[in-house]
């Protein structure tokens, strides 16, 4: 009887250790998935501007924890919530940028994406409307 109690105690302790160690992995995975979604949404915004021939704005709002893709002041195309521990910080440009009707970025610059443990730099290049994201 005592042997069974010891084995069960060891199993419970090991299970608890595994569950506690998975929490940081989940947060990291959530940030990685958010970056993939952001990348695809930025490509979508550029393609939308190019195909429809209208300027598109992308606004990052830390207060409401979302970014919004819109055409003009009233037509919201897409809105996406940030994960809880993610926020954006302006570096060389504001938290609003715009694709012109030909798919180029009107004003290049850099913003930072911060999470609890990682920081990413998002650089918007002038010219063809390209951008890249790198971990710092």
N, C-alpha and C positions, 0 to 999 in steps of 0.2 A: 504494500500500500504506500509506504513512504517512497519507494522507487518511482512509482507512477506520479506522485505529487512533485518529485524533483524533476522528472522529465517534462511534465506539463509546465512547471515554473520556468524552465530553461526555454521551452518553446515560446511561451508568452513574452519573455524578456527579449528573445531574438526577433520576434515579430514586431515588438514595439520599436526596437532599434531600426529595423528596416523601414517601417512606416515613417518614423521621424526623419530618416535620411532622404526620403523621397520628396519631401516638401520643397527644399531648395531646387531640386531638379525640375519640379513642376513649374515653379516661377520662372526659371530660365527658359524652359520650353515655351511657356506662354509668351514671353518677350520675343523669342525667335519667330513664333507663328505670327505675332503682331507685325514684326518687321517684314515678313513675307507678304502679308496682307497689304501693308502700306506700300510696298514696292509695286504690287500689282495694281493697286488703286491709283498710284501716280502715273503709271503707264496708261491706265484706262482714261484718266483725265486728259492726258496729252492726246490720245487717239480720239477722244470725244471732241476736243477743241479742233482738231484737224479735220475730222469727218463732217462735223456740223458747221464749221467755219465761224465759231463763236469763241470769245475769250472765256476761260474757265479759271475760277479762283479755288485755291485750296487753303483753308483756314484751320489752324491748330489752336484749339481753345482749352487751356489747362483748367479753367474754372469748371466748365461743364464736362471735362475729360473726354473730349471727342474731337475728331477732325471732320470738316464738312467740305464737300466738293460741290460747287455751285456754278451755275451759269447766270450771270447777272445777279442783282440783289434779291430776287424773289424765287428763282428756280433752283431748288435744292436737288442735286442729282443723287448724292449719297452722303450718309452720315455714319461714322463708325466710332464706337466707344473705345477709349484706351483701357488697357488693364489698370487695375487700381494703383499700382506702384510705378507707373510710367508717366513722365511728363516731358514737355519740350521746352528748350531754352534757346532764345535767340542769341546769335553770335554776331554775324555780319549782316543779317537781314531780319526783318520782322517775322512774325509767325503766320504771315499771309503772303502767298506768292501766286502768280498768275501765269497761265499759259495763254499766249496770244492765239488768234484764230488760225495761224499757220503752224501751231504746235511747238513754237519756241517759248522759252521762258523769258518774260519781260525784264526781270531783274534777278541776276544770279546771287548766290550767297550761301551761307552755312547756318544750319541749326543743329542743336544737340538733342538727342533723345536720351533721357536718363531713366534708369531703373534703379532698384535697390543696390544691385551689385555691378552692373555694367553701364557703360556709356558708349553711345554711338554718334558718329558725326555724319550728317546728311549734307552733301554738297551739291548744290544746283549750279550747273555750268551754263554759261551763256552760249548762244550759237544754236545748236540743234535741239535744245530742251532736255539734254541728258542730265542725269544725276547719279550719284553713287553713295552707298552707305558703307561705312567701315567702323569696326569696333575699336575703341581707344583703350 
